[in-house]
């Protein structure tokens, strides 16, 4: 799968069935080349559109399943929430 294909998938938390958003980026270990996490931007501050204060950094081990349209994850949203530094 290519990163571009990953960006088209909605990420859903199986703990509460909440849609977190669409995968936007990945983190990987430069030494091993292994994916460590997927990055999902948080909701926008103004009417859900304009930039967010945080993003979800979801560890690869928390991915339950990758389907044709969605990525299922099992996470505690408070633990994977990462404040964006401006």
Secondary structure by P-SEA (a helix, b strand, c coil): ccaaaaaabbbbccccccccccccccccccccccccbbbbbccccccccccccbbbbccccccccccccbbbbbccccccbbbbcc
